[in-house]
Amino acid sequence: MEEREPGVDYRVRVCILQKPMSKSPPFIHDDFLLGNKPARRLYHRYAAKEPIFDYHCHIPPADIASDRTFADLSAIWLEGDHYKWRALRANGVAEKFITGKATPEEKFLAWAATVPKTLRNPLHHWTHLELKRYFGISDLLDSASAPKIWKKANALLASPGLSTQGILRRMKVKVVCTTDDPVDSLEHHRAFAKQGHPTKMFPAFRPDKALAVHDPAGFNAWTDRLAGAADLEVSTLADFLAALEARHAFFHKQGCRLSDHGLDRCHADFCTEREAGRIFAKVRSGKKVSPEEQGRFASFLMLFFGHLDAKRGWTKQLHLGALRNNNARLLGALGPDTGFDSIGDDPQARSLSAYLNRLDSENMLPRTVLYNLNPADNYVFAAMIGNFQDGSVAGKIQYGSGWWFLDQKEGMEWQLNALSSLGLLSRFIGMITDSRSFMSYPRHEYFRRVLCNLIGRDIEQGLIPDDEESVGAMIRNICYANARDFMRFPGMQDQG
């Protein structure tokens, strides 16, 4: 007979042993990333329900205007997404299954097999957040779950709720700002505006090709397109500036209130209009210019663009610090924007200061958003914005959200901490999608959870008051209202 311990009810002991184990919650749950009680309260009460003001992305306007539907999960999830492409290559996946001729299902299966290897990479979080929000799928994606997920997601993609316009409605996107060359016709923006969709789509003026005098053939071909778009002959620098001014005015008529520049560093080697004219004539004749001439021409044009933005009341965005097209072999095979860009280490402070100071001294400094790609520049940029606040607009110069390689949990926290320490977090205009993928809108949710967790932790530690009304209002404004009020797009100020 079994020997029993004195004073113990054996029947209770058996019952305890037979109690079933509780089921663990899914990976993406209501309190995902919310590690404290104040964070959960702030997120669910103040952040979660706010709409999205997506003031910088690379989504194709044609896809929105045509209300594109996606044939399968590969089309909506993997096309053009160089974040995933980099991870696939790092996992030893052949290019055939990334940008090559493999079938859409084969590409998806290659991604599914890679996802378990992305632990601690933001792609692991984004992947499962997107599966949950778009398809209601809580399963972790791997090779075993892939066939079921492929089948379920593809069936749902056929529904109107997951067309491009359906996604914008579902994700409560009030504004989406695309990135557009000055020569673009903006026909898709005009067509979409006539459809009465609750989302507003506005263009953003991105004139980077106007600075590219280091490539005479490419510059001259683009200048000819500019002349055609502006319906002007472009022979001299004065003609060139007039054509750019005409396109800026055209964008303004289409509702644009935002420009954007993607630069390795700010240009501040200023020259006279006469010298810029000589450089322009040299390039138009097909001759190469020196790096110094290129920098001086770019500096002249950046002042010109600053004046245009200030004159029309636009906001200027400066995306600084990318080191692009690092792999010459694969750039030649696949082209740009295919996953071979990186973080640059150009010095930023002096040239950025000189550029902003020149515009300010001319009373032509527009509202400006600064983004850095090198995290070493976080405090440089957070300090720089304070030099040019002039009391005319709350947060006139903004330190933009974590961009590109920094739009992940750690990078977001670094940016929020630098801005909080040296500026006013309460005036921050919040998150951008900065993506070519319609699956990326949960990144706004991701940012909001990170924000609320950071602020909630401060409340728990007694670093900021546990004043829900005040802190909740700040959270809500960062999520939406600050961007809406700062950007001043037509018809948006009176919308909640």
N, C-alpha and C positions, 0 to 999 in steps of 0.2 A: 504494500500500500504506500502511496506517495506521502512523504513526510511534509506536513503543513507548518507554516510559521504561526506561532501563537498570536492571537489577537487580530488576525487578518481574515476578512470574509472572502473566501475563495471564489464565490459566485461573482462578486463585484470584480474581482481580479480577472476572471475570464471575460467578463463583459468589456472591460477596458482593452484587453488584448484583441478583441474582435471588432472594435470600433473602426469603421472605414476611414481611410485617410482623406482629408479634405482636398478638393481639387484646387490647384493653384490658379490664380487669375491669369487671363491672357497677357501676353507681353505688352500690347497696347491696351491700356485700361484707362478709366476716367481720370486717374491721378498720375498718369505717366509723367515723369520728370518733376513732379510736385512733391518735394521731400519734407514738407513741413505744413502744419495746419494753416498758418497765414497764407502760404502760397496757394493752397487748395481753395481757400475762401476768395482770394483775389482773382484767381483764374476763373473759377466757375461763376462768380457774381459779376465780374467787371470785364474780363478779357475775352472770354469764349464767344460771346454773342456779337462782338463788334464786327462790322463789315471790313472788307479789305480795300485799301487804297494802294494799288500796285503801281508805283510811280517809276519803276525801272524794270523792264524785262526785255527779252528777245523773242517773244512769241510772234509768229508770222501773222500779220494783219489779214492776209488772204484767208487763213484758216478760220479766223473769227467771222469775217464777213460772209463766208460761204457756209458757215455752220457745219464745218467738217465733222464727219463721223470716222471712227478709226476701225479698221478691219480686224485688228487683233491687239493683244496686249503688247506685242513687240512694237507695233507702229506708234502707239501712244506713249510708250515707256522708254524705248531704247533709241528711237530715231533722234540723232543730233545731241544726245546726252553724253557729253565728253567726261562728266564725272564718272558715269558707269563705265565708259570705254577705258578710262585709265585703270580702274579697278580690274576689269577683265584682263587687260594686258599684264598687269602685275600678277595676276593669278595664272599666267601661262596660257591664256586662251589665244588661239590663232586669230589673225585679223579677219579671216574668212567669216568668223562668227561674231564679228564686231561691226565692221563697215563693209564686209565683203558679200559674197553671193550665196551664203547659207540661207536657208529658208527662215521666215520669221519665227517659226516654232523652234528651229535649231538655235537661233540666237537667244530666244527666251530661255531655253533649257541651259544654255551656257551661262546666262546670267543667274538662273536659279541655283546652279551648282557653285557659283561664286559667292552668293550672298552669305552663306555660313562662314566664309573666310573674311568677311568685312566687319567682324566684331570690333568695337571701339572706333570704327570709322562711321561718320554721320550717315553714310549710305545705308547702314543697317537700320538705323532709326527711321530714316526717310522712307525706305522701302516698305516697312511694315506699317508705318503711319498712312502711307498712300493706299496700300491694300485695304486697310481698315476703312478709311474715309470714302473711297470711291466704290468699293465693292463689298464692304461689310465682311471682309475676310480677316479672321483673327489668327489663322494658322501661320507658323513660321515658314518662310519660303526656303525650300531646299530641293534637291533632286527628287526626293520621295513625294513631296507635296505638289511639285510643279504641274503634273498632268491635271490634277483636280482644279488647281488654281487657274491654269490656262483655260480650261473648259468653262468654268464659272465666270471668269472675267470677260471672256470673249462673248458669252451670251449676253451679259449686261451691257457691253459696249454697243450693242445693236439698238439700245433703247435711246429715246431722245434726251433723257437726263444726262447722258454721257457724251453727247456731241459737244463741240467746243462752246457753243452758247449755253447749252445745258449745264456744263461744268461751271461757267462763270456765274450762272444763276444759283446753282447748288452751293458754291463756295462763298456766296455773298460778296462778289467782287463789284464794288461800286465804280471803280476807275481802273483801267489798264492802260499804261503808257508804253507804247512800242518804241523801238529804236530805229530811226529812219534817216536815210541819206538825203541830203538836200535835193538831189535829182529825182527822188521818188515822187510819183504822181499823187500819192495818198488817195487813190481811187477806192481802195478798200475801206478806208476810214469814212469816206463820204457815203459809200454804199451802206455800211453798217449803221451810220447815224440815222439813216432813213427808216431803219427797221423797227425802231421803237423798243429796243431791248433795254432793260433797266440798267445794264452796265454801260458806262461811257468809255469809248476808246479814243484816246488822243495820241497824236504823234509826238515824238521827241526829236529835235534837230541835232543830228550827229555829223558834223562836217569834218571828220578826221582826214578824209581824202584830199581836202583842200590844202593840207599841210605837207603832203607827200611829194615835195619837189625833189627828193633824193632819187625818185624813179621817174625820169622824164617821160617815158612812153606811157606809163600808167597814169601819170598826172595829166598829160595832154589829152589822153582818151577821155578821162573823167571830166576835164574842163570842157571838152566839146559836148559832152552830155549835159553839163550844167548850162551851157549856152543854149542848147535846144530846149531844156526845161524852162529857162527864163525867157526864151524867145528874144535873145539878145546876141549880137555879135561880140565875141570876146577876143580882142587882140592885145589889149593893154591891161595893166593892173587895174586901172580905173574901171574898165569894162568888167573885169573879174569881180571886183568889189560890188559893182552895181548888180551883177547877176546873183551874187550871194545875198545881197540885200533884198532883191526881188523874191528869192525863194524863202527867205526868213519871213517876209511879209505874207507870202502865200501860206506858209505853215501857220502863221498867226490867225489867218482867216479860217483855217480848219480847226481852230480851238487849241493849237499848240501854245503852251506857256512854259516850255521846258527844253533846255538844250543839254547836250552831253558831249564830253570829250574823253576819249580813252588814250592816255599818254603815259610814256615811261616816266616822265617828270614834267613839271610845269616849265614852260618856255618863258624866259625873262631876259633874253639878250636883245634888247629893243633896238630898232633901227628906224630911220626916217622912211617916209613913203617913197621918196626918190630912190633910196637904196633897194627897198622892196620891189620897186618897179623894175630896176635893173636885173634883179634875181629872177623875177617873173619872165622878163623878156628872154633871158638866157635859157630858161627851161623850155619856154614855148618854141625856141629855135632848136630844141632837141639836145642841148648841151647839158652835161652833168654839172652839178654844183658841189661845192665843198661842204663838209659837215657844218662848218661855221656859218656858211650862207644859208644852209637849211634851217639852222637854229634861229637865225635872225629873221628869216622870212616867217617861220612859225610864230615867233614872238610878236611880230607885227600883226599877223592875222588873229592871234588870240586876243590882242587888245581890241581889234576891230569887232570880233564876236562878242566881247564883253560889252562894248558900246551898244551893239544891236540888242542884246538881252536887257540891258538897263533901260534903253529907250522904250521897249515894249513891255516892261514889267515882268520879264520872264525870270525863272530860276535856272541857274547854271549848275551843272554837275561836272565835277572833275574826278575821274577815276584814274588814280595815279599809281604806278609802280609795277605794272605787269612786264614780264620778260617773255616775249612772244616768240613762237616758231623756233623752239630750241633744237628740234630734230630735223635737220635739213633733208635727210634721206626720206623720212616719212612725210614731211611737208610736201616734198615733190611728188610723192605717190598719192597722198590723200587730200592735200590742200590745207588751208588755214582752218582754225576753229575745230580741230579734230582731236584735241587732247594733248598738245605738246607745248602748252604755255606754262609759265611758272612765275614765281615771285622774284622780282628784281630787287637789287640793292642800291639803286641810284640814290644819291643824297637829295633830299626833298626840301628841307626847311628854307634855305636862302632863296631859291628860285620861286618857290610858292609865295613866300613873303613879299618878294619884289613884285610879282605879278599882281597880287591882291592890293598891295600898297599903291601901285601905279594907277589902277582903276579907281581906288578910293580917292587918291589925290585929284583925280579928274572928275570926281563926283559921279562916277559911272560904274560903281561896283554893284552888280545885281545881287539878289538873294542867291546864295551859293551853298552847295553841298559838296563836302570833301570826303573822298573815300581813299583809304590807303590799302595796299595789298600786302605790304611788308609789316608784320606786327611790331617790328622794332620802331615803327613810326607812329604807334598809337598815341603816345603822349605828345609827340611833336604836333600831330594834327589837332588833338584835343586842346592843346595850348594855343595853336595858331588861330583857331576860330575866335578866341577871346580878344585878339588884337583888332578885329574889324567889326565888332558889334558896335552899332552907332546909336542905339535907342530908337531908331525909326521903325523897326520891325522886331518883334520878339523872336529871338533865335535867328536873326538874319543870316548868319553864317553857321551852317550846320556841320557837325561831324557825323558823317553818314554811317549807316549800319555796317556790320561785318560783311565784307564783300568777297565773293568768289572763294578763294581758299580759306577765308575767315568766316564764312557764313555757316558755322557749326557751333556747337554748344560752348566750347572753350573760347573760340574767337568772338562769339557774341558777348560772353561775359567779360572778356578783356576790353572790348569796345565800350560796353556799358559802364565798367569800372573807371576807365580813363575819362569818359565824358562826365560821369558823376563827380569825379574828383576835381576836375578842372573847369567844368561848365555847369549847365543846368539840364539835368536829365529830364525834368518836367517839360521842357520845350522840345525834346527830341521827336523827330518825325517818323521814327519807327522803321519797320522792316521793308525790304524789297524782295521780289522773287528772283530777279536776275537770272532767268532761265529761259530755255527754248521749249520747255516741256509743259504741257497742260496738266501733267500730274504733279506739278511742283507747288500747288497752292497750299498744301498742308505745312509748308515751311513757315508760313505766317503763324500757324498754330504752334509749331515747334518753337519759334522765337518767343511767342507769348508765354509759353510754359517756362522757358528759360528765364524770361524777365520776372515772372511772378515768383519763381523759386528763389531768385536772387534777392528780390525785395522782401519776400517772406522770411528768408533766413536773417536778414537784417532786423526785422521786427522781433523775431525770436531772441536775437542776441541783444536787444535793447538799443540798437544803433540808430533806429528811426522810430518815431512814435507809432504806437498801435492805434492809429486814427483811421479807421476804415473809410470814412467818407472822403478824407483828403487824399489818402494813398490810392484808394479805388478810382477816384477821378483822374489822378495822374496816369494810372495804368490804362484806363479807357482812352485818354487823350493820346497817349503814345501809340496805341493800337490803331487809331484811325483819325480822330478829329484834328490832331496837330498837323498831319500831312494835308488833309483836306483844306484847312485854313491857310497853310503856308503856301501851297502851290497855286491857289487862286485860279483854278480852271473855270471856264464859263459855266454858270448854272449850278455850281457845286457848293457854294458857301451856305446856301439855305437848306442843305440836305443833311439829315442826321446820319 
